[in-house]
Amino acid sequence: PGVLELMDEAIKHPNIAVGICSASTKEGFVKVVNKVVGQERLSNLDVVMAGDDVKAKKPDPMIYNLARERIGLSSEMCVVVEDSIVGLKAAKGAGMKCIITYTSSTKDQDFKAVGADVVLEDLGNVNLGKIFKPMYESMQVQGSPSLSLRDSDK
C-alpha cells in the first residue's frame, strides 16, 4: 500500500526520475505491471527494466546499475523500494538506499540484518519529503547520504 501514490508524487516532480526494475521476464512483467501500475503511469516512467534486459538477475546489482546509468544518476542519489531480500541485496550491491515494504510472504525476513535502511509495513504515510529531505540534509552536513523516515520508521 502507498507505492502507487508515492510513484505518482515522484512522477509529478520534475527533478526526480522514476523507474521499475523487475527480476521477472518481460512477458510476465508486462502483464502484471500493466494491470497494477497502468499504461498511463508506465508511460511517464524514466526507465522500465525486466529481468531479461540484463545478463545477471537480482540479487546481482546489474539491473539497478544499468537503470541508474540510463537516467544519469550516481548510486548515492538513488532510493529503491523493494519487498524482498533478493531485491534488497541487489539495491545495496548497487550502493543505493533501500526502503523495504514487505509483503505477507516476506514479513518475517530480517531485512535490517541484510542492510535495509528502512523497513515499513506500507508506504501510506510516506511522501517524497520524508525520503529525500533527510538524505539532502545529511549530504549537506556529512557529505554522505543517509535515510531515516523518522516517525514512519519501524
C-alpha positions as YAML, in Angstrom:
chain: A
units: angstrom
residues:
- id: 1
  name: PRO
  ca: [0.00, 0.00, 0.00]
- id: 2
  name: GLY
  ca: [1.13, 3.52, -0.80]
- id: 3
  name: VAL
  ca: [3.58, 2.57, -3.56]
- id: 4
  name: LEU
  ca: [1.44, 3.89, -6.42]
- id: 5
  name: GLU
  ca: [0.71, 7.13, -4.58]
- id: 6
  name: LEU
  ca: [4.40, 7.67, -3.91]
- id: 7
  name: MET
  ca: [5.15, 6.86, -7.54]
- id: 8
  name: ASP
  ca: [2.56, 9.41, -8.70]
- id: 9
  name: GLU
  ca: [4.05, 12.07, -6.43]
- id: 10
  name: ALA
  ca: [7.53, 11.37, -7.79]
- id: 11
  name: ILE
  ca: [6.39, 11.38, -11.42]
- id: 12
  name: LYS
  ca: [4.96, 14.88, -10.93]
- id: 13
  name: HIS
  ca: [8.28, 16.17, -9.56]
- id: 14
  name: PRO
  ca: [10.48, 17.41, -12.41]
- id: 15
  name: ASN
  ca: [13.77, 16.68, -10.62]
- id: 16
  name: ILE
  ca: [13.03, 13.06, -9.70]
- id: 17
  name: ALA
  ca: [13.49, 10.14, -12.08]
- id: 18
  name: VAL
  ca: [11.19, 7.17, -11.53]
- id: 19
  name: GLY
  ca: [11.56, 3.62, -12.76]
- id: 20
  name: ILE
  ca: [10.70, -0.01, -12.27]
- id: 21
  name: CYS
  ca: [13.32, -2.76, -12.23]
- id: 22
  name: SER
  ca: [11.80, -6.23, -12.02]
- id: 23
  name: ALA
  ca: [13.53, -9.59, -11.87]
- id: 24
  name: SER
  ca: [10.62, -11.10, -13.81]
- id: 25
  name: THR
  ca: [10.83, -11.85, -17.50]
- id: 26
  name: LYS
  ca: [9.35, -9.21, -19.79]
- id: 27
  name: GLU
  ca: [6.42, -11.44, -20.70]
- id: 28
  name: GLY
  ca: [5.35, -11.97, -17.09]
- id: 29
  name: PHE
  ca: [6.33, -8.47, -16.05]
- id: 30
  name: VAL
  ca: [4.30, -6.68, -18.72]
- id: 31
  name: LYS
  ca: [1.06, -8.46, -17.78]
- id: 32
  name: VAL
  ca: [1.35, -7.71, -14.08]
- id: 33
  name: VAL
  ca: [2.72, -4.17, -14.37]
- id: 34
  name: ASN
  ca: [0.15, -3.11, -16.96]
- id: 35
  name: LYS
  ca: [-2.60, -4.29, -14.64]
- id: 36
  name: VAL
  ca: [-1.18, -2.96, -11.36]
- id: 37
  name: VAL
  ca: [0.64, 0.19, -12.47]
- id: 38
  name: GLY
  ca: [-1.38, 1.04, -15.56]
- id: 39
  name: GLN
  ca: [-0.33, 2.24, -19.00]
- id: 40
  name: GLU
  ca: [-0.64, 5.95, -18.26]
- id: 41
  name: ARG
  ca: [1.67, 5.75, -15.25]
- id: 42
  name: LEU
  ca: [4.09, 3.48, -17.12]
- id: 43
  name: SER
  ca: [4.33, 5.96, -19.98]
- id: 44
  name: ASN
  ca: [5.60, 8.59, -17.52]
- id: 45
  name: LEU
  ca: [8.44, 6.48, -16.11]
- id: 46
  name: ASP
  ca: [12.05, 7.31, -16.91]
- id: 47
  name: VAL
  ca: [13.22, 3.70, -17.01]
- id: 48
  name: VAL
  ca: [11.48, 0.32, -17.05]
- id: 49
  name: MET
  ca: [13.56, -2.85, -16.99]
- id: 50
  name: ALA
  ca: [12.79, -6.54, -16.71]
- id: 51
  name: GLY
  ca: [15.00, -9.48, -15.81]
- id: 52
  name: ASP
  ca: [15.75, -10.36, -19.40]
- id: 53
  name: ASP
  ca: [17.17, -6.86, -20.01]
- id: 54
  name: VAL
  ca: [20.27, -7.87, -18.02]
- id: 55
  name: LYS
  ca: [22.66, -10.81, -18.02]
- id: 56
  name: ALA
  ca: [22.54, -11.32, -14.26]
- id: 57
  name: LYS
  ca: [19.32, -11.24, -12.25]
- id: 58
  name: LYS
  ca: [18.78, -9.99, -8.72]
- id: 59
  name: PRO
  ca: [20.45, -10.29, -6.22]
- id: 60
  name: ASP
  ca: [23.12, -9.17, -8.67]
- id: 61
  name: PRO
  ca: [23.02, -5.34, -8.76]
- id: 62
  name: MET
  ca: [23.28, -5.17, -12.56]
- id: 63
  name: ILE
  ca: [19.65, -4.16, -13.17]
- id: 64
  name: TYR
  ca: [19.89, -1.24, -10.74]
- id: 65
  name: ASN
  ca: [23.28, -0.14, -12.03]
- id: 66
  name: LEU
  ca: [22.05, -0.17, -15.63]
- id: 67
  name: ALA
  ca: [18.88, 1.74, -14.72]
- id: 68
  name: ARG
  ca: [20.96, 4.32, -12.82]
- id: 69
  name: GLU
  ca: [23.27, 4.73, -15.81]
- id: 70
  name: ARG
  ca: [20.32, 5.22, -18.16]
- id: 71
  name: ILE
  ca: [18.94, 8.07, -16.08]
- id: 72
  name: GLY
  ca: [22.36, 9.54, -15.35]
- id: 73
  name: LEU
  ca: [22.46, 9.43, -11.55]
- id: 74
  name: SER
  ca: [25.05, 8.34, -9.03]
- id: 75
  name: SER
  ca: [24.15, 5.46, -6.71]
- id: 76
  name: GLU
  ca: [24.14, 7.81, -3.74]
- id: 77
  name: MET
  ca: [21.23, 9.73, -5.27]
- id: 78
  name: CYS
  ca: [19.06, 6.64, -5.76]
- id: 79
  name: VAL
  ca: [16.45, 5.18, -3.44]
- id: 80
  name: VAL
  ca: [15.00, 1.76, -4.15]
- id: 81
  name: VAL
  ca: [11.68, 0.46, -2.82]
- id: 82
  name: GLU
  ca: [11.80, -3.33, -2.53]
- id: 83
  name: ASP
  ca: [9.80, -6.12, -0.95]
- id: 84
  name: SER
  ca: [12.29, -9.00, -0.82]
- id: 85
  name: ILE
  ca: [15.76, -9.93, 0.43]
- id: 86
  name: VAL
  ca: [16.84, -10.64, -3.16]
- id: 87
  name: GLY
  ca: [15.87, -7.13, -4.26]
- id: 88
  name: LEU
  ca: [17.41, -5.61, -1.13]
- id: 89
  name: LYS
  ca: [20.73, -7.33, -1.86]
- id: 90
  name: ALA
  ca: [20.63, -6.01, -5.44]
- id: 91
  name: ALA
  ca: [19.94, -2.44, -4.27]
- id: 92
  name: LYS
  ca: [22.64, -2.49, -1.59]
- id: 93
  name: GLY
  ca: [25.08, -4.14, -4.03]
- id: 94
  name: ALA
  ca: [24.47, -1.17, -6.33]
- id: 95
  name: GLY
  ca: [25.29, 1.20, -3.45]
- id: 96
  name: MET
  ca: [21.73, 2.53, -3.17]
- id: 97
  name: LYS
  ca: [19.49, 3.29, -0.22]
- id: 98
  name: CYS
  ca: [16.69, 0.77, 0.12]
- id: 99
  name: ILE
  ca: [13.25, 1.06, 1.68]
- id: 100
  name: ILE
  ca: [11.55, -2.26, 2.31]
- id: 101
  name: THR
  ca: [7.80, -2.51, 2.22]
- id: 102
  name: TYR
  ca: [7.27, -6.15, 2.99]
- id: 103
  name: THR
  ca: [4.53, -8.47, 1.83]
- id: 104
  name: SER
  ca: [2.68, -11.18, 3.73]
- id: 105
  name: SER
  ca: [5.14, -13.74, 2.36]
- id: 106
  name: THR
  ca: [8.26, -11.69, 3.25]
- id: 107
  name: LYS
  ca: [7.21, -10.05, 6.53]
- id: 108
  name: ASP
  ca: [9.24, -12.44, 8.71]
- id: 109
  name: GLN
  ca: [12.51, -11.89, 6.85]
- id: 110
  name: ASP
  ca: [15.24, -9.98, 8.71]
- id: 111
  name: PHE
  ca: [15.68, -7.09, 6.29]
- id: 112
  name: LYS
  ca: [17.62, -4.94, 8.75]
- id: 113
  name: ALA
  ca: [20.28, -7.67, 9.12]
- id: 114
  name: VAL
  ca: [20.79, -7.61, 5.35]
- id: 115
  name: GLY
  ca: [21.16, -3.82, 5.29]
- id: 116
  name: ALA
  ca: [17.71, -2.27, 4.73]
- id: 117
  name: ASP
  ca: [17.75, 1.42, 5.51]
- id: 118
  name: VAL
  ca: [14.07, 1.43, 6.48]
- id: 119
  name: VAL
  ca: [11.51, -1.38, 6.88]
- id: 120
  name: LEU
  ca: [7.82, -0.44, 6.68]
- id: 121
  name: GLU
  ca: [4.58, -2.36, 6.53]
- id: 122
  name: ASP
  ca: [3.33, 0.06, 3.87]
- id: 123
  name: LEU
  ca: [4.15, 3.42, 2.33]
- id: 124
  name: GLY
  ca: [0.79, 5.02, 3.06]
- id: 125
  name: ASN
  ca: [2.27, 7.70, 5.35]
- id: 126
  name: VAL
  ca: [5.44, 8.24, 3.31]
- id: 127
  name: ASN
  ca: [5.98, 11.12, 0.91]
- id: 128
  name: LEU
  ca: [8.94, 12.41, -1.07]
- id: 129
  name: GLY
  ca: [9.87, 14.85, 1.68]
- id: 130
  name: LYS
  ca: [10.26, 12.04, 4.20]
- id: 131
  name: ILE
  ca: [12.53, 10.18, 1.80]
- id: 132
  name: PHE
  ca: [14.68, 12.88, 0.24]
- id: 133
  name: LYS
  ca: [14.87, 15.64, 2.86]
- id: 134
  name: PRO
  ca: [16.91, 13.53, 5.34]
- id: 135
  name: MET
  ca: [19.23, 12.46, 2.50]
- id: 136
  name: TYR
  ca: [19.71, 16.04, 1.35]
- id: 137
  name: GLU
  ca: [20.34, 17.33, 4.87]
- id: 138
  name: SER
  ca: [22.81, 14.54, 5.55]
- id: 139
  name: MET
  ca: [24.70, 15.29, 2.34]
- id: 140
  name: GLN
  ca: [24.96, 18.96, 3.30]
- id: 141
  name: VAL
  ca: [26.33, 18.16, 6.75]
- id: 142
  name: GLN
  ca: [28.34, 14.98, 6.27]
- id: 143
  name: GLY
  ca: [28.82, 14.60, 2.53]
- id: 144
  name: SER
  ca: [27.27, 11.13, 2.67]
- id: 145
  name: PRO
  ca: [23.56, 10.42, 2.17]
- id: 146
  name: SER
  ca: [21.56, 8.71, 4.88]
- id: 147
  name: LEU
  ca: [17.92, 7.80, 5.12]
- id: 148
  name: SER
  ca: [15.50, 7.85, 8.01]
- id: 149
  name: LEU
  ca: [11.78, 8.21, 7.71]
- id: 150
  name: ARG
  ca: [11.67, 9.02, 11.42]
- id: 151
  name: ASP
  ca: [8.04, 8.79, 12.51]
- id: 152
  name: SER
  ca: [7.32, 6.09, 9.92]
- id: 153
  name: ASP
  ca: [10.47, 4.08, 10.64]
- id: 154
  name: LYS
  ca: [9.71, 0.68, 12.20]
...
